[in-house]
Amino acid sequence: MAINQNNQNILLLLVKDEFCEEYLRRLIGLAQEITFDWAANIIIAFPNYNEFEDSEAVISAKSEFEDSSFTDKITVLTYDPDFRDEV
């Protein structure tokens, strides 16, 4: 889904499957292919992503891409938070 907020284009990928580093790598590659510099931000949302537990996997997946200006635009989050995500 493409969103335009404050004159900035955002690519939002809502993922039905559970968080997995390999799947994230593939989604980052897909986002890179379809945005080609039009997106100011890219949000990839999983139902079970937990920043405390999964942030190292995100760093690892992003590090496999050479273009850090692209990977810096990526935010990974959950769209189904619970009380543990606030800790």
C-alpha positions in Angstrom: 0.0 0.0 0.0 1.4 3.4 -0.9 0.6 6.3 1.4 1.3 10.0 0.9 1.7 11.8 4.2 3.0 15.4 4.5 4.0 15.2 0.8 6.2 12.1 1.5 5.5 8.7 -0.1 5.4 5.8 2.3 5.4 2.1 1.3 3.5 0.0 3.8 3.8 -3.7 3.6 1.5 -5.6 6.0 2.6 -9.2 6.3 0.2 -11.9 7.3 3.0 -14.4 8.1 5.0 -14.4 11.3 8.3 -12.6 11.5 11.3 -14.4 10.0 14.7 -12.9 9.1 14.8 -14.7 5.7 11.3 -13.5 4.8 12.3 -9.9 5.9 15.3 -10.0 3.6 13.0 -11.0 0.7 10.6 -8.2 1.5 13.4 -5.7 1.7 14.5 -6.8 -1.7 10.9 -6.5 -3.0 10.6 -3.0 -1.5 13.8 -2.0 -3.2 12.6 -3.2 -6.5 9.2 -1.6 -6.4 10.0 1.8 -4.8 13.1 2.8 -6.9 13.6 6.0 -4.9 10.0 7.2 -4.8 9.4 6.2 -1.2 10.7 8.4 1.6 9.9 5.7 4.2 9.2 2.0 4.1 7.2 0.3 6.8 7.1 -3.5 7.1 4.7 -4.8 9.7 4.4 -8.3 11.0 1.7 -9.6 13.4 4.2 -11.0 15.9 7.3 -8.7 15.5 8.9 -7.8 18.9 11.5 -5.1 18.8 13.3 -6.4 21.9 13.6 -10.0 20.5 13.9 -9.4 16.8 15.9 -6.1 16.4 19.2 -8.0 15.8 17.6 -10.0 13.0 16.4 -6.7 11.4 19.9 -5.3 11.6 21.3 -8.5 10.0 18.8 -8.4 7.2 19.4 -4.8 6.4 23.2 -5.3 6.4 23.0 -7.6 3.4 22.0 -4.6 1.2 24.7 -2.3 0.0 22.5 0.8 -0.2 22.4 2.1 3.4 20.5 5.2 2.3 17.7 2.8 1.2 17.8 0.5 4.3 17.8 3.6 6.6 14.3 4.3 5.3 13.0 0.9 6.6 11.1 0.5 9.8 9.9 -2.9 11.0 7.1 -3.0 13.5 4.1 -5.0 14.6 0.5 -4.3 13.7 -0.8 -6.5 16.5 0.9 -5.2 19.7 0.2 -6.5 23.2 1.3 -5.3 26.6 4.7 -6.9 26.3 5.6 -4.6 23.3 5.4 -1.6 25.6 8.1 -2.9 28.0 
